[in-house]
């Protein structure tokens, strides 16, 4: 990135704010950093060396710049959201007087249903880790934890031992915006947790860390490493399905609804602030019901 002490200073203080006060994950903060640096490169190209000089017209030109670069609508939307948060912070800190993002709206995105795995695919994935060594046990626990509770990867990495209650079969989760919620677990996850504490965690533990998941050096396991672990598992898996850690969260929600859970319960377990965010999973569930009907009912398909 080009050198501009004002931009660099405000970028660092903003990212520090997101990490320390908002509790955002490393992955999310990296996205903010990349988005801001793309914006600063554009400002340099336009000869603008002050954040105060940025107005509505410059932001519109920036969005055209992103479109010319063939950025996807979802990426453009993320850039807008990043700048909206950035300028809201700058106004709050009185770095700038006016917010040029006030009248900027996100592009209308094509509705895409979240990708999920069918139950048989989940079972196949969960059976991949080998339980004869500490790393395999850690891999198995990560997968089972993500699928059994539906937590985000960043939330998984922040779970502390004291947050787990075996008597209540619950885990206290610190979610987005520092909001707490409880998630629950059953027999499979309980057994893996006990195995992890007995056979795996002592192998990784180098100091008295409060976190449940530890990396190979004994420190807190971070979300980027979880993604790497998942990628390594998929390479060993003969199935051709593609997924991210979030796919297990989507699968959790979809399977809960398919098996009779109500939408409000799923919303609370996922930690969604708005019920409309959770409703996307009803579309997934309804699509599954439609496909089952079309393949199963004798009057729904053409007879040969």
N, C-alpha and C positions, 0 to 999 in steps of 0.2 A: 504493500500500500504506500501511496505517496505520503511524504511527511507534512503534516500540518498539526502543530502543537495543540491548537484549540480543539480541532476535531478529535485528536487522539485522547486528550484529557477528558472530554465529555463522553467519548465512547467508553473509556475505562471506568469512569465514575458510574455511568449508566449500567454497564455490565456487572459491576460490583453490587449495585443496588438490586439487580435482578437475582443475583446469587445469594446475597446475605439477607435481604429483606423480603423478597418475593419467594425465595426458596426454589428457584427454577433449576432444572437438571443441567448437567454439563452439555448434553446434546442440544437442548433448547437455547442455551446461551451461545453455543457455537453458531447456531443458525442466525441469531441476532447479530453476532459479530460479522458474519459473512454478508448479511443484508446491509448493514451499515457501511461496510467497506466498499461494497458495490455502489452505494449511494454517494460516498465521498469521492470515488473515482469519477462519477458523473459530474459532481460539483466542480472538480478540478478541470474537467474537459470544458465546462461552461464558464470557467474563470471566476468562480464564486469561492471566496475564502472565508466566509462568515456564515454561521448558521442563522443569524438574525436576518440575513438577506434572502433567505429561502421563503418564497411565497407560493400561493396557489398555482400560479402559472408555471413556476419552476417544477413543482411537483407533477403537474400534468405533463410537462416535457419529459420528466424522468420516467413516467409510466410509458410514454411513447418510446423512450430509449429501451426500456425492458421488452416492449413488444417487438421492436426491431431486432433485438437479440434473440427472438423466438422463445422467450421464456413462457412456460406453461401457465395457464390461468391460475392454477393452484400456487405456483411459485410467486407470481405477481401479487396474488392475494396475501401471501405471507409477507412479502416485502412491504406492502401497504400497512399491514398490522404491526410490523416491526417499527416502521416510521411513526405510526400513530402512537405507539407506546413511548417511543423515544422523545417525540415532541411534547407529549403530555408530561413526561418527566422534566424536560427542559423548562416548560412553563411553570411547573410546580416549584422548581429550584430557582426560578427567576433568571435563567440564563438567556431566554428569549421572552419577548412580551406577547407575541402572537403565535398561534398555532396554525400552520399552513395546512394541516391535515383535517381541519374541522369539516370541510365540505367534500372531502375525498371519500368515496365509497368503494368497497371491494367489488371486483367483477363478479357477475353472476356465474356461478360454477355449475358445470354439468353434474347432475345428481349421479353419484356412483355408490353402489352398495358396498359396504365394507367386506373385505375378503375374509372368509372364515374356513376352517377345516371341518369336514364331517367327522362324526364321532369315531369312526374306524380309523381315519387318518390321524386323529389325535392320539388314539391308543397306540398306533404304530410309532409315532414320534416319541411318545413317552417311554416306549420300551427300548429306545435306541441306546441310552447311556448304560454303561457297564457298572455294576455295583460292587466290583471287586477291588476298586481303588478309590482314594479320596476325591480325585477330580471327577470320576464318573458319578459318584454319589452327589457331588455338588451340582453337576449338570442335571441329574435327575430331579434334584430338589428345585432347581431354578424352573425347569419346565413344569413340574407339578404345581409349584407355587403360583406361577403365572396363570395356568389354566384353572386351578381350583378356586382361586380368589378373584381373578379378573383385574388384578392391580396393574398399574402402569410400571414399566421397567424402572423408571426413576424412583417410584414408591418402593418397589422391591429392594432396590439397593440401599434405601434409607431405613429399612426395618432393623430395629434393635432387638436384642434378646429379651429385654424387659417388656417389649411390646407384645410378646407372645404369651397367651394364657392357655395352657393345656386343659385346665379344668373347664373353661368356657369354650374351648376350641375356637378361639378368636385371635385376631391380630389387630392391634391399633395401627392405623395407617395415617401418615401425615401427607395429605394430598395437596393439590394446587391451591395457592393462596393460603397456605398454612392451615387448611381445614382438616380436622380430624374425623375419621370414621372407623367403624369396625368392619372387618371382613371375617368370614368364618371358614373353617376347614373340616374335612371329614377324615375317615380312617386312613386313606392312602397317603395324604399329606402328613398326617400325624406320625405314621410309621416312618416316613422318609425323614422327617424332622428329628426324630429320636435316633435314627441311624446316622444322620449327619452329625449330631452332637457327639455321638459315641465314637464314630470311625473316621470322620472327615475333618470336622472343624479343628480338632487338636493338631492335625497335620499342618494346617495353614496358619494357625495362630502363632504369632511371634511376639506379640505383646497383648496387653489387656484391652482389646478392642471391644466396644459395645455393640458393634454391628453383627447381624446374623451372617451375612455373606461376606467372606473374605477373599482377597485375591491371592495369587501365589506368593506374594511377599508379606502377607499377613495384614495388609491394610484393607480399607473398605473397597469392596468390589463396585466398580462404576458401570454405568449403563453401556458405554462403548464396549467394554469387555464382555458384557452379557450378549451383545449383538454378535461379537466375534465367536463366542462359544456356540451360539445358535447356528451361525453360518457353518462352523466346523461340523456340527451335528448333521446338518442338511447334506453336506458333502458325503457323509458316510451313509446317508439314507438313500435307498434305491428308488424311493418315490420321486415323481417329477413335480410335486407341488412346490410352489414358491410362497414364502411367508417372511414376515418380520416378527419381532417380539409382540407387536401390537395385534398380530393375527390371533394369538392365543387369547387376548382380551376380547376380540370380536367373537371368537369361538365360544368363550365362556358365556357372553351375553346371549348369543343366538341359541345355544343349547339350553340355557336356563328358560328362555321363553318357549322354546319347542317342547319343553317338558313341564310346562304349566305354571312357571313363575309369573307373577304380575309385573307390569311395567314399572310401577313405583318402587318395588323391591329391587329390581335390577338397577334402576337409577341410583338408589342409595348405595348399593354395593359397588357400583362403578365410580361413585363420587361425582356424578354429573350435577352441576348446579341447576340446569334447566332440563325439564322432562323432554323437551323437543329434541335434545341431543340424543337421548336414549331411544326415541321413536324410530330412528333409522333402522334399528334392529327388528322392529315389527315388519318392515318391508322385506328384510332378509327371511324372516320366519314365514311370512305370507308367500314369498316366492317358492320356498321349499314346499309348502302345503300345495301350492298350485301344481308344481312339477309331480308331486306324489299322486295327486288326483288325476292328472293327464295320463300318467303311466299305469294307474291302477284301476280306474273305473272302466268297466266294459263299454260304456256308451261315450267315453271321452276320447277314444282313439279309433282309428280306422281298422276294421278287421281285414285280415289278409284273405 
